[in-house]
């Protein structure tokens, strides 16, 4: 049975509105903000920002992390500036070493990316006191209000930060500054913080604030930013998958999320007499759907993964992460912002959110990996590959997407429990668009959707695709072009996801096969539309019409995760790469590859030759190797209780003494390979709490959720010749903690308590770099 559903696509009506922000105030040359999105140098721009915390990553890794982020299609790096990391005691501000935020800005800018500073002063970030130093937290002031005594403390901090930035906190250098975080009911305080930042000498084209939770924001003063996570640690352990998480796997025009930060909002002290100095800005909750009509819908916290609390330990899959981001594109997002994009490690012990510091959640003292696309160890996760394909699409078609509002179909799912109705939307104008499908969510499979077809009604014509009904398999995340013109050829529709567009004598439209769906391309030539099946492969299909010529390259689904697109605003500044290795490049476009194999291999698509060609690579350093380490148990585990106490309904983590007293201890070999800059310990274990101890000092930790524990040996001080111990605390079968289903099943099958050390490996990869005989267009590109 044909189950066609339809949507009507229309472009924007009337001219865009222009707020004063970025246009009249804090101007940056070439940048424009409207109610429809951002424009840069006259072209539509959809920024893709990724959270990378300089204070949680070794300074020596900053450049490497930024290049890994950029290879994922990120063009803006955002970071919290945690007050507590810099000013442990009054008058003792530190901005040296890994706390040199000014140097971090320099590194990001030198790699060609923009910067967002989230300056707080309260930032959360699962940091103790939300990032307020202990002495500030203990001060007799009304925190996060316009209490003059509190503002005096903030004024001093902002002055110290501005001094550390040393002239870098300007519209020319910083794209945006976020004020506070998750403050939903104090618009006057946000406005005051903005004034204090300006007085200190910090400004940016865009000022932002988080808008979830029905936030009341000072109208026109901050760009509202939203978020969305696949799952969260902030619910009680016995709560099921919450509707606020489910909603992010559907296309909609509702941007607010009442769930993010809900566990800390009720505990925040209130102040009905928030002083305003006589200034009363217009403030109201974001309008219908959570947006403000003066600004476009934008995000700063799409879950790049999820933190792990002791009582609740979600482990989002790569598809979970990518599906949330995918739906936001269909919903009309004009800024894709991820938290976190690169994981890290707290710069000292006991800097984490905890019951002891008054928070409802206990987190690991050191580890803040977040299951992010770039792990704290520097290894990439599968979400990196899935997301970078989305980002390549946004980079290639941002100018066109800027003309395309989001449109929802006439038949919508009945609610967040509906897994039978197809989930789709169109970003489209009067002539063309992109049809986005999502058939993925965690825990409860979606579909398959049988006999599916889709109709897009433009003014003057209606497009129905595919040619015959198809089955949409579970897990599908598709971006199909409709009415897309390139090279004088109009692709009326295609049933493969758009990746990018490459320039050349004959341009190349790059599509990616969606697994389980036959690839068809319909081409309009005059008044005729012809449909042809295309076989995925490494050679393109030539399409010629009366209007022009176009090559269509359909990459097989099996090779999709090996795709890399070197970004550029224009097609002639893009390069399509294919490699199973980890690929990065410098600002000139020169490619490097880390490989676990004997030799790296990177293929680059040659547009004139219409084929992938091997890039010439030379070995730079290192060797590919995997060593199986055989740890010896030197202390047997004790019998653990089912609980170590609680705060409210949430289990508390055991303290350090309890871990040391009840954990099993294993001693690891310390081979010379540990000193390789790329060396990574891969620890497969099961239990409750793990600590990595070097010469008696705990250097890293993990709360078990079933995921492998990855540790950069160099970053964590795991040295050749040192005494290296693993402490593994068993987990009681009766422990009141929430685990992902596979981990829960393993615990259920244990004999009273679970403890296992399945394997410890030391892996390292060789670094290869592209050799070039002559300069290319990419070499000449400005940073």
N, C-alpha and C positions, 0 to 999 in steps of 0.2 A: 504494500500500500504506500502510495506517495504521500509523505507527511511534510509537504512544502509549507514553510512559514515565510513571512515577508516583512520588509522594513522599507520605510520611505526615507530617501536621502536628499537632503537639501544643504546648500552652503549657507554661510553666514548671511544675514540680512542686515543692511545698513553698515555704516563704518564702525570700526572698533573705537572703544573709549580708551583714553590715556590717563591713568592716574598721575599725580605729581611725582610719585616715587619713580626714580630712574629716568624720568623725562624732564622734569624741571628741577628736582632736588637730587643731589648726589649723582650727578650725571657721569656716565662713562661713555666715551666716544664710541659710536657704532651700536650701542645697546639700547633697546626700546622694550618697554613693558606695556602690554595692553590687557584688556579683559579677556583676550583670546590666547595670550601666550607671550613668549619672548621672541624678539627679532635681534639678530646680530649681523651687522654689516649688510643690512637690507634683506636678509633672508630669515625665514622661520628657523627657530632653534628650540629643540627640546633637550634641555640639559639632563644629563644622567649623572647623578652624584652618588658617591659611595663613601660611607663612613670609615675613616681610618684614623685611629687615635695615636698621635705621635708619642704620647707619654706611655703608651702600652706596647710600643714597638721599639726595639733597639735603634738608636740613631744610625748605626751603621747599615741598617736595613731600609731606611726611609726611601732611598732612591729605587731600590729593588722592588719594594712594595708598590710604589707609585707606578712603576713600569708594569707590574702585574695587574694593577687596577686598570691602567690604560688599555692593556691588551684585552681586557674584558669589556671594552667599549665605554668605560667611565671617562667623562671629560671634566668632572668637578670632584674634588676631594673635600669632604666635610669632616670636621673634627670638633669634639668638645674641648673646651679649655677648662679643665677641672681645677678650681681654686685650691682645693685640698692638696693637689699634687705639687703646687708651687709654693704655698705659704703655710708651712706647718706650724709656725709660731709668728705672732705679730712682729712686723718689721723685718722678717727673715725670708724675703722673696727669692726664690731660686728659678733661674731660667737658663741654667747651664746644661751641658751634656744632652741627655734625652729629653730634657724639659725646655729646650731652646725653640720655642714656638716660632720665633722669627726666622730661624734657620730652616725650620720645617716648611714654612711658607715659601722660602726661597727654593727649596728642593722641588716642591710641587710646581711652582711657576716655571722653573728651569726645564721641567719635563713637559711643558706645554699645557698644563691643566690649570683650571681655575680653583678657587679656594672659598669655602664657607666656614666661618668661625662661629661656633655655637658657644657664646661667652657666658651664658648663665645670668647671674652668678650661681643659681641652683640649676644643675644640669641633669641630675639623676644618673643615667649611665650605669646603674647598678653599683654606684660608688657610695662609700660611707657618707652619711649626712647629705646625700644627693650632690656631693661635691663641695659642700661648705666645710671649711676647716673646723676641727673640734673646738677651737677657741671661739670661733664665730657661732657655732651651734650652741655653745654654752653661754654666750653673751646675753645679758638681760635686755633683749630687744625683741620686737615683733618681726620675726623673719619673713622675708618675701612680701613685705608691705612697704608703705611709704613712711614708716616710722623713721623720723630723722636720725635716730641713733643707728639704725640698720643702714640707712642710706649713706651715712658717713663711712661705715665699713666698706660698703660697695664702692664708694667714690675712690677710696684709697686703692682697692684692688684693681679697678678699671684703670687708674693711673699707672699702677705697676705694669699691667698688661700692655697698655699703650706704649710705655717706655721700652718694654721688651720687643715689641713689634718694630719700634724705631722707624716710624714713618711708613711701614708697610700696610697699616690698617686704613687704607684709602680706597676710594672707588676704582682706582686704576689697578689695584693689586688684589683686593678682596671682592668677590662677587656678591656675597651676602653675609649678614650678621644676624644670628638668631638670638633673641632676647629670652632669658629664662627657659623653662621647659614644662609643659603640661600644667601651666597655670591658667585655669579656666575661668576665673571669676574676678580678676583684678586688672582691668584694662588701664586704669590710672597708673598702676605700678609699672606695667610694661612701658607706658609712655615716659614715666620718670626714668626708667633704666635707659631708654633710648637717649634722653637728654644727657644723662651722666656719661654714656659712652661717647657722645659727641663732645662734651666738655673735656673729656680725656684725650680727644684727638682721634677717635675711631669713627669711621663711617664707611658706607658701602652703597652701591646702587640700589640694593634690595635689602630691606629689613624684614625679618620673618618671625613668626611665632607659631607654635604648634596649636592646632585648632580643634583637635578631637575632644570628646567629652562635652560637646555643646559650648565650647569656649566663647566667652565674651571678649572681644578684641577691640582695640581702639581703631575705629574705621579709618581707612586710608593711610594708617601709620605702619602697618605690618602686613606682609603677604601671608595669608593663612596657609599652613601646610598640614597635610594629613598623613595617615599611615595605614598599615594593614599587615597583619601577621597570620600565618597559617595555624599557629597554635601558640600558647603562652604559658610561662611559668607562674604567672601571677594569680592563677585560680587555685582553689583548694585541691588537694590530692584526689579527693573522691568525686570531683565534678566531671561530668562528661564533656565531650568536645562542644564548645560553647557556640551559640548562634552568631555571636560577634565575630568568631573566626570563620564559620561557615559562609557568612555573607560575602567574604572576599573572593570566593570562587564563582561568583555570579557577576554578570554585567549589570550595572545599575548606574544611576546618577546620584546616589547617596554616598557622600564622601566621609561624613562623620563616623567615628568608631567610638561607641561609649565604653568599650572594654579596656582600651589601652590606658594604663595608669590608674584604673579604677580602684585598685587595692590601696594606693597611697593617697588618693584624693580625700577620703573621709578622715584620715588621720592628720591632715594639714591643719595647723591652727588657723582660725578665722579672725578677721579684723573688720568689723562693720564700719569703723571710722578711718578708712584708708585715706590719708590726707592727700589733697590734690593741689595745694597752693592756689586754690581758686579756679583751676583749670578743670573743666569737665568735658572730656572728649566724648564724642558720640561712640557708644559701644552697644553692641547687641549680639546675641548668639548668631552664629553663621546661619544663613537663610535656609530655605527648603533644600534638603539634600546635603546641607552642611557647607555650602559654598557661599562666598560673598560676591555679589554681582559685579563689583568693581575689579575683581581679580580673577584670573583663570584657575581652574582646579590643578593643584600641584601637591606633590608628596615629598616628605623627607624621611619617612620611616616605613618603607616597604621592607618586610622582614627578609634580610639576607640569610637568616637562619633563626636561631633562638638561643638565649642564655639558658643555663641549667641551674635551677634552684634545688636545694636539697629535697624538698617535699614533692616537687613536680619537675619532671625531666623530659620535656619534649625533644624529639630529634626529627626536625623537618627533613623530608627528602628533597633532592634537587628539583623534582617536579613540583613539589609543594611550593617551594620558593618561587619557581618560575611562573607557576599558574597565577599566583596572586599578582605578580607584576604584569603578566599578560592581560588579565582582566582590566587592570587600571589603564592600559593603553586603549582598550576598547571603550572604556568609560569616558575617555577624553582627557587623560592626563597630559599636562603640558610640561611636567617636570617629574622625572622618575628618580626618586631618592631612596637609597638603601641604608638600612641599619641592621647589622653591621655588614660591610662588604669585605673587610679584612679583620680577622680576629687578633687578639693580643694577650698580654699578660700584665697584671697590675704591677706598678713599679715598686711595690713593697708589700709586705704582709699586712693583713687586717685593714686594707683599704676598701673592702667590699661591703656592699649592702648586707646587713645581717640582723638577726633578732637582737643581738647585743647593742646595736646602734639604733634600735627603735623601729626597724622596718619589719614588715610582715614576712619577709623571705630571707632565708639563709643561702648565700652563694659561696662558691669556692673562694678561699682567700686570694689565690693567685690567678688561676686560669680564667681567661675571658675569650675563649675561642669562638663562641657564639655559633658554631657550626657554619661559619661564614664561607662564601665562595673562595676566599683566600684564607686558609687556616692560619692560626697563630704560628704554626711551624713554617709557614711559607708555601706549603703544598696546596695545590688547587683541588677543589671539590667539583663534583659533577654540575653543580649549579652555575659554576663559572661558564661552562660551555653553553648551557641552555640560555642563560641571560645574555651572553655576548651576541647570540644570534638576534635576540630582540633589539639589542642596542645598535647592531649594525643596520637593522631596518630603520630605526629611528634616525640614525645619522644620515642615511641615504635619502630619506623621504620626509625629513622634518619640514622643509619648505612647503611641500605639498600637504602634509598633515596639518599645517597651520591654517589651511583653508577648509578643514574638514571637522565639523562638529561631530559629536557622538550621537548615534541614533540607535534606539532599542526596537526590537521586533514587536509585531502586534500580538504575538503569543509569548507571554513570559512565564517562567516557572512560578508555580503557585506559592512557593515559599522556600526557605532554606533547606527544607527536608526533601524537596522535589529533585529526584535524580533521573526522571524520565524525560522531561521536557528539554530539548536542546538549548544550550546556553550560547548565545551569540549576539553580536552587535556589529555595527558598521561605523567606521570613521569615514565620512563621505561628504562630498559637495554636490553640486548640480550635475556633474559629469562623471565623476569617478569616486572610488573609495577603496577601502580595505575591509574585508569581512573577517572578523575574528571569532574563532570558535574555541570553547574550552570544555573539555570532557574529562577534567581531572580534579580531584580533591582527595585529601588524605582520609584514611580509615574506612570510608564507605565509597566503593567504586561508582563512577557515573557511567550510565549507558551500558552496553552499546546503544546508539541511536540508529534504529533500522529505517531504511527507505527515506533517508533525509535528502531534502532539496531546499534551496534558499532562493528567495526572490528579493531583489533590490529595485525599488521603483524610483527612478530619476525623473525629473521633469522632461517629458517628451519620449521616454523609452523605459522599458522594464527588462531587467536582466534576470534570468533564472539559471541557476547552476546547482550541480553538474548537469551533463546532458541527460543522464538517467539517475534515479535515486541511488544513493550509496549508503553504506553502513559507516557511521562514525565510531571508530573503536574507542574503548575506554583509554584515557590518558592523552587523547589528542589535544594539542594546542596549535591551532593553525592561524595563519595570516594570509588570506587569499586576495589577490588583486582583482579589482573590478573596474573596467574602463581605464586601465593604466596605459598612458601613451609614452613611448620611448623610441627614439630613432625613427620617428615618422610612422611607427606601427602602433596600433591600438590593440592591446590585449584586453579583449572584452571580459574575460575571466580566466582563472586558472585554478586548478585544485592541487596546488603545492604552495608552500609558504614562501613569501617574499623575503629575501635576505638583503640584497644590495643591487646596485647598478654600477657597472664599470664603463668607463669611457673608451672610445676607440673609433677607428674608421667605421666599424659596425659596433654599436654599443652592445653590452652584454647584460641582460636581465638574469640575475642569479636567483633561482628558486631552490627550495629544499623539499624533497619528498616527505610527505606526512605518512608515517608507517601505516600500512593497511589500506590506503586510499589510492586508487589508480590516478595517475597524473594525466589530466586533460588540459589543453590550452585552446581557448576559443579566440579567434582573431577577427576583428572587424575590418573589412575592406570596402569602403563606400557604404552601401546599404546592406551588404551581405556579411553574415557571420559564419565562419567555418570552424568546426571543432576537430581537433586532431589529438590522438593519444601520443604522449611522449615517454620514451624510456629513459629513466634516470641513468646517468653515467658521467664520465669525465669529459666527454665531448659535447659541444653545444649543438642545438638544433637551429638551423637558419630559417628565419621567417621573412618572406618578402611579400610586400603588398604594393599597391600603386603609390602609397605614400612614403615608403622607405624600407629599410632592412633592419632586422634585429636578430641577435643571437640569444637564444634562451638556453641557459645551462641549468639542468636539473640535477642537483647533488643527491645521490642516494641517501636514504635515511640512515643506513649503516655507517656512513661517513660524516654525518652531520656534526658529531661532537668533535671532529678534527678540523672544523672550519675556523679560520681566523680572518678578520677583515681589518686591515690597517686603515684607520679612519681618515677622513678628509671631508670638508664641506662640499667639495666638488668631485664629480666622478673621476676626473683625471688625477686626483690625489689619493685614490683608493687602490688597495692591492688585495687580492684574494689569495689566501694561503691555505694549504691543506697539510696538516701534520698531526700525528698522534702525540708528539712531544709538547712540552710546555714552551710556548713561543712568546717572546717579548720583542720590543724594538726601541731604539733610542729616538730622539727627536728628529733625526735625519731620516728615519725609516729603516735603519740598518737592523736586520733581524738577528736575534740570538735564540738558541734552543737548548733547553735542558732535557737530556734523554737518559733513561735507565738502560738503554740498549748500547750496543757496541758503537753505533754511529747514529747521529741525528739525521733525520730526513725531513726536509721542508720543501713542499712543492708550491710554486707560485703560478697563478694562471696568467698565461701570455695571451693578451687579447688579439694581436695580429695573427699569431700562430694558431689560435683557437684551441689551446691545449694547456695542460699543467706541465710545467717544466721544473726540473730539480734546481733548487738554489744551490750555488756553490758554497759550501760550508767548510770552515777550518776549526780544528780543535783548539780551544783556548785554555781550558784547565780541567782538572778533575778526572775521575774515572767512574764508570758505571759499575756498581757493585751492590750486592745484597748479602749481608752477613746474618746468619742465624745465631743469636746470642743465647746461651744456655744458662739462665740464672739458677743459682743454688739457694735453696731455702735455708736460712740461718736461724729463723725464729718462727715457730708454728703459731697459727692464729689462736686467739682466745674465743670463747663463746660470747657472742654479742647479744645484747638485749634487742627487743623489737623496737624500742624507742629510747631516744636520748633527751626526752622532754619535748615541749612544744611551745609555740606562741599562738594563742588562739587555737585554731584548728589545724595549724601547720607544724609539721615535725621540725624539730631543731636538729642541726648538724652536730655530730660529736666534736668536742673540743680537741685541740692538738694532743693533749696528754692522753685522752682516751684512744685516739688513733694510734699513738705510739705504743700504748699498752696492750691493745687487742689485735693490732694488725699483724699479718704475716710479713716477714721481712725476707727479701730475696736480694742477693748480691749479684751484680752483673759484671761481666768482663768489661774492660776499658781499653779496647784496641785503638791503635793510632788513627784509624779512620774516623773516630769521633771528632777529630780536629779539622776535618774537611768542612769548609763553609756551608756545603749543601747537605751535610750529614743529617739524617732524620731518624730518630727512634720511633718505631712503629710497635706499639704495645697493645696486644689483644688480651683483654682480661675481663673478668666479671666479678662483681662484688658491690661495695658501697662507695668507699672513698679510697683514692689512690694518691700517694705522695711520691715524688721523685726526690731523692736525697743525695746530695753530693758533699762528701767530706763532712757529714753531720748537718748540713743546711738544706732545708726544704726549698727546692728551686722551682717546682711546678706541681700542680695537682689536678685532679679530675674527679667529678662525681659520675659514677657509672650510669650510662643510659643505653649501652649496647654498641656504641660507636667506638671505632679504634682511637686510641690516644696517640697523637702525633706530636713529637717534641723535637724542635731544632736543638741539637746538642750544643752547638756553638753559642746560640742565643741564650740558653739556659745554664751555661757554664758547666756542661757535662764534658769533662776533659779526659783525654787519654791519661792513664796512670792514676786517676782519682779513684776513691772508694765510692762506688755508685750503688745505691740501694733503692729498691722498690718496696714501699709499705702498702700493703693491700688489706683493707678492712673488709671483713665479710659483711654481707647484707642478710638480715633476718628475713625469712620467708613471710613473717607477719609484719614487716616494716610498713608503716602507713605512708608510703611514697608512691607517686604515680610514675609508671615506666611505659615506654613505647611497647606495643604488643609483643614483638619478638623477645625483648628483655623480660617482660612480665612472664612470658611463657617459660623462659629459662629459669627464672626465680621460682616459679610455681613447681617446677620439676626437681628443685633442689631438696636435699635432705636436711631440712631445718634451717640451714643458712648456706648462702652461696659464696664461694670463693674459687676462682680459677685464674691461672695465668697460662693462657693458651699458647702464646708465642711472643717473642721479642726479637725484632729484626732491626738491623741498622742498614739503611739504604742511602746511597748517594748517587748523584747523576753527574754526567760529564756536561760541560758547557761548550757549545759550538757557536760560531758566529759567521754570518754571511760575509763572503768576500766579493768585493765589487771592483771592476776594472775602471769604471768611469762614473761620473756623477749622473744621477737621474733626477726626474722631477721631484721625487720624494726627498732626495738629498738637499734640494734647493728650497724645500718648504720651510717657511719661517716657524720657529718654535711656537 
